[in-house]
Amino acid sequence: MPVAVATDSTAYLPEPPTDRATAGAGARPTVVPLTVVLGGVQGLEGIEVSPADVSRAMTGRRIAVSTSRPAPEQFAAAYRRLFDLGASGIVSVHLSAELSGTVDAATLAAAEFGDRVTVIDSRSTGMGLGFPALVATSAAADGADLARVAQATREAIGRTFSFFYVDTLEFLRRGGRINAAEALLGTALSVKPILHVRDGRIAVRDKVRTASRGLARLVDLAVAAAGDSAVDVAVHHLAAPQRAEALAEALAVRLGDRLHDRHITEAGAVVGAHAGPGLACVVVHRRP
């Protein structure tokens, strides 16, 4: 029986592709949603709370926005459903444990099923998580066993790089995802921060003076991360579709024939709640 793959709602997966090499003949991971709290009202990301809801809360009425991990029972219920459907094992890959307790919750749930569930920390989020999850589904669809699917997932994590631009570090500081000293870098003299995910944490990578220079720097960093490899690229944004389109076009020109698949998706409520409107993110996945 096939190995199943689970992930969480911060993967921000694109629409199902038709290319079997990308996602295993249409196979998709099972997604367990995180919770977003808007003004004290809870909702499930991607089901009850949309990116637009978060953007309005942060820019309009300034409603308090927070997020929380899924409960272990949510994962346990998802695993039970997959086993009931005939899965022989499950690879469950999630956003960085440095950013959320989601991996801990999944690990607690997995204990109920012994060695039939392997939980993996992607050390990232967005398509930094999504690309490894899609690689896992492809390996599972090709008949790999649990150990080989887990290995393919870990290898994909090592080939995936995330860079992003935010208009301000204030939202990341409020959510505890970046420290106060780094947040000061984004306010002094109107410096615009370029961030990356390093060892599972969000860190300042570069500083520029304007948004246009920030977006150009994202392209440079993405091209450098690609090297000479064929790559898949994802561009995320929050309430900034024109930025995302401009980034995607620039990347297509710079990467040329090395660019295999390109996705543009709006960041979901959880990442949006911490990054703020104006977010622009590029995720590069080197193909093996």
N, C-alpha and C positions, 0 to 999 in steps of 0.2 A: 504494500500500500504506500502511497506517496507521502513524503514529508510535507507538512504544512508550515507556513510562515506567518508569524504575527508581528505587527509593529504597532506604533501609536500614532495619534492624529497629528503630531508635529512633523511627520514625514512630508506632508504636503505633496503627495504623489500627483503626477500629471494624469490626464485622462488615459485610459488603457490604450497602449499602442497596439498596432497590428503586427509589428515586427516581432517574431518569436524570439529572436536573439536578445531582445531587450527585456521581455517580461514573460518568457515561458509560455507561448501559445495562449496568451490572454490570462494566464494565472495572475492572481492578485493577492497580496498579503491581507490577512484579516486585521482590521484597524480597531484598536481599543482607544476610545477618546479620553483626553484629559478634560478637566473641568475649568471653566472660566467663570469668575465672579464679577458681575457688573453692578456696582452700587448695592452690594449685598445679595443680589439675586444670582443663583447658580445656574449654569447651563453647560451642556456638553459641547465641546469644540467640534465645529463642522456639522452639528446636528441641530443644536438649539442656539448656538452663538456663532455668528459669521464674522469675517474680517471687517465688514462694514460696520457691524455693531460696535466693535472695539474702536475703530477709527473715530466714529461719532462720539463715543464716550470720552475719548482722549482729547479731541479737538473742540468739541462743542460745549457740553454742560460740565466737562471736567469731572465725570463720574469716576469714583475709585474703581480701579481694575486690578484684579489679582488672579492667580491661577493655582491649581492644585493637581497633584498626580491622581491617576485612577486608584481606586481601592484594590487591594489584592484580590478580593472576590470578583471584581470585574475581569481580571485576567484569568482567574480560575474558571469562571463561567465560559469565557472564550475558548480556553483550552479544552474544556469538557465538550463543547460543541464540535470542535475540530476532531477530537477523538471519536465522538459519536458518528461523525461523517466518514470515519474510516482512516484517519491519519495514523501513520505508523510512529510518527514522532513530530516534534514541533521545534523550530528555531524561532525564538522570540527576540527581535532586535529593536532597541529603543534609544531615545535621546540620551545624551550624556548624563551620567550620574553626577557630574560636577554642576549641572544646571537644574536637575530635578530629581525627586525621589522615585521616578517611574521605574527605573531598573530595580530598585529595592523592592517595590511592590510586585513586580513581575517575578522576582526571585523568590519572594515569600510564597506566591501562588504556585510556582513551579515545584516547590518542595512536595506538594501533594501527589505529584506524578512521577517522582523518582527521576531516573535518568532519561525519561522519554521527552523531557523539555530542556532545551539548552537556551539560556538567556544570555544575550550578548549586548554589551554597551557599545554603541556606535561611536562614542566620544564626539558626537556632533548633533545637529538637528536639521530640520528642513530636509532638502535632498541630500545633505551630508549623511543623513539617516536613510532617506528614500532610495538612493542608488544602491547601497548595500542590501536593502530589503528586496529590491527588484532583482538583483543578482541572485539572492537566495531563492526567490521563486523560480528563476530560470533554471538554476541547478536542480531544484526539486522536481521541476517538470521534466528534466532530462533523466530522472531516475536516480539521482545521487542519494545516498543514504544520509542519516542524520549527521554523522561526523563530517562527511564531505560537504554537505550544505553549510554546516557551521564554519568549516574552513574557508569555503568560497566567500562567505559573508565577511569573515575577518580580513581576508586578503583585499576585498573590495573597500573596506574601511581604510586600509592603508594606502589606497590609490585615490582617495577622495579628499578634496580640499575646498574649504569655504572661506569666502571673503565678503565683507559687506560694509555698506556705507549707511550711516544714520545722520539725520540732521542735528541731533543732540544726544548726548550720553545720559541725559537726565532720567529717562525711563529705565534704562539698564541699571542706573545707580539705585533708583527707588526699589527696584525688584531684587537688589542684591546680586545681580549677575555681573557687575563690574565694581571695582572698589572706588572709593571717593577720590583717591589721588589720581586715578586714571580719568575719572569724570572731569576733574579740573582741567585736564588737557583739552577737553572739548569745549570749554567755555572761555579760556584765555584767548583774547584777541580774535574771537570768532573762529577758532580753529575747527575744521571739519574732520572728524575721525574716520579712518579706515580701520576696520577691525578684522580679526580672523579668529578661527577656532584652533587653539593650540593646547594639546594634552587635555582635550575635553572642556577647556575653559575659554571664555571670551576675553581677548586681549587686544590692546591697541597695536596695530601693525604699522600705520603711517599717519601723518597729519597733513592736511592740505588746507588751502585758504577758501576755496569755493566748492560748491556742489559739482560744478562741471569738471573741475580738476579731480574731484573725488571719484566721479564715475569713470573718467579716463584712467585713473590709477587702478580701479577695479579691473578694467580690461587688461592692463599691463600685467597685473598679478595673476590673472587667470591664464593668460598666454604663457607666462613663465612656468606656472604649475603644470600646464599641459606638456611642456617640453616637446619632444618629437613624437609623442604618442597620439594615437587616435583617441578621441575623447567624446564623452557625452557631457553636455552642459545644461544646467538649470539656472534660470533667473527668477528670483523671487522679488516681490515688492509688496508694500502696503500702501494703498491709496496713491500709487505713483505709477500707473500703467505706461505713461509716456517714457519715464525713465527706464522701465523694464524693456520696452521695445527698442529704445536707443541702444541699450546695453547689448541686447541680443543681436542687433544688426552689426554693431561694431565687432562683436566676437565672431560672427560669421565671416566678416571680411578678414580679420586678423588670423583666424585659425584655418580658413580655407578648407582643403580636402581632409584635414585632420578632424574636423567636426563631423561626428556621426549623427547623434541625436541632440536636438535642442528643445528645451521645454521652458515655457513661461507660465508661472503660477503665482497667484497672490498668496502671500504668507498668511497662515491661519491666525486665529485669535490668540493662541498662547504666545507665539513668537511676537506677534504684533503688539501684544500688551506690554512686552518688555523692550521692544525696539522703537516703537512709535511710528506714526505716519511719516512717509517719506523714505522708509527703509528700501534699500536696493541691495540685493545679494546675488553673488555668482557662486555656484557650486560646480567644480570641475571633477569629473570622474574619468580617470585614465582607464582605457580598456586594456585587458591583459594581452 
